[in-house]
Amino acid sequence: MNYELSQRFYFEAAHTLERAVEAAGSRRIHGHTYHAEVTLSGQPDTAGMVLDLGHLRAEIAKVRELLDHHFLDEVDGLGAPTIENLCSYIFRHLSKSLAAISSVTVERSTSGDKCVLRLEPVRQLGTHAAPASLSVAEPLRASAMRRR
């Protein structure tokens, strides 16, 4: 048996985006409410928890602070402010302290956009070394699925 533990959070941010389709509106500064979810996989410890939710929320608060009410074009290490890069950015920051991340989701529900970064294989708490660093330019050892 394997358990999945998830925590959702949101952040408000503005950005621009260079793209070929729907280009005019994307190039202007505009903002979104982003909804994100971080999922951990593993076995409960002797206290009956995959991870104490208080610890998970504290770590998420740190990465949320880096994104909430910021201009994403200026966030160090993000790259182009796409939902794919936001998934990767959130993973990179949280994986420093959370070893069992199995997926990161970022969604803009008002426009129906969603990206899920699934880490393979699922890393169990305490059984794998820290993941290799993910840059926005390199393949992610993960599958990103998005709806547009």
N, C-alpha and C positions, 0 to 999 in steps of 0.2 A: 504494500500500500504506500502511496505517495500523497502528500498533502500539498495544496497550493494555498498560499496566504497572499492576499492582495490588499493594497492601500491605494485609494484614489486621491488625487489632489487637482487643483486647477491653478492657472496663472493667467494674468492679463498681460499682453505684450503687443508691441507694434513692430512692423518690419516693412521692407520693400522686397521685391523679388523680380529678377530678370528671367523672363520666360517667353516662349514664342506664342502660346495660346493665352487668351484673356490677358494680354500683355499690358494694356493701358492702365487698368485698375491695379494690377500687381506692382507696377513700377512706382506708383504713388505710395506715400506712407499711409498705412492702414493698420488696424489692430484686430485682434481676435481674443476670444476667451478660449484658452486651450484646456482640455481635460486630459489628465494623464493618469496612468495606472501602472504600478510596479507590482510584479508578481514574483514571489519566492517559492521554491519547491524544496521539500525535504521531509524529514521525519521529526515528530515532536520530541523534545528533550525530556528529561526527568520531571520537569515542571509542566509538561503537557503542551509546550509551545514550539512551533517551528522557529519562531523568533518573537521576542516580546514586541508587541505592536507599538509600545512607547518608544522603543529604540528605532523601529522602522519609521515612525512619524518624525522623530527628531532628525534622522538622516535625510528624509525627504524635505523637511523644512529648510535644510541647508542648500539643497539644489534649487528649491523653489525661490529662495532669496536671490539667486543668481539670475533668474528669469523673470520674475513677477515685476510688472511695470517697468520693464527695460525695453530699449530699442534693440531687437534681436540682431540687427546688422552689426552691432558693436559689441556683442558678447564674445569674449575671447574663447577660441576653441570650438565655436559652433559651426563656422563655415556658412554657406548659404542657408538662410533661415527656413528650411523646409521641415515638414513634419518628420521625414526620415532622419534628418540630422538632429532634430530635437530628441528623438528616441535614442540615438547613439550618444548624444551629449549627456542625457540623463543617466543612461547606463554607465558611461565612463566615470561619472562623478560618484554614483552610488556603489559601483563595484569595488571602490577603494575600501569600503567598510562593510559591505553586504556581499557575502560570498555565494549566496544561493539564488541569485536573480535568474529567473527562467524566461521572463518577458517584460517588455516595456511597451506601453501603448500611449500614443498621443492622438487626440481627436479634437476636431473643431466641429462640434455637433451642429451648429447652425448652418454650415455649408455641406455637411455630410462627409467630410474628409476624415480618414482614419488610417493610422499606420501602426502595425504591430511588429516589434522586433522580437523574434523568438531566438533564444540562445540554445544551441545544440552542441553537445548533449546537455541536458539539464544538469546543473552543477549542484551537488548536495552540500549542505552546510558542513564545513570542516573536512571535506574529502578531496577537494581540488585546490590547487594553487591559484593565486590571483590570475585573472584573465589577461591575455595579451592586450595591449593598448589598442583601442580602436580609433583610427583617424577617419575623418569624413571622406578621405580620398581612397582608402583601401577597402577591399571586400570585408564584410563583417562577420564571417563565419556564422552567419545567421540568415534567416529568411525574413525579408521585409514584405509584408503584404499591405497594399493600400487600396482604398476605394476612392475614386474621384468622380 
